[in-house]
Amino acid sequence: MRKLYKVKSVKNEEVLVVKGGVTYKVLDIGGAKLEVRVKSPKELKKDKKAFKKYLSGPDGNIVLP
């Protein structure tokens, strides 16, 4: 019979690091430190606009093969 290990969620403070003008969030997953890039507000606004345009469907000028 296998012993079950229960993983408990631990609330850690959010750690942000700036390297070369780019902001990273440092995550500790399984003892390994991972750096995940955080988008700037300007980049988020641009992405939301592009996604909204994508959801609206194709333009009338596009001719599909």
Secondary structure by P-SEA (a helix, b strand, c coil): cbbbbbbbbbbbcbbbbbcccbbbbbbbcccbbbbbbbbcaaaaaaaaaaaaaaaaccccccccc
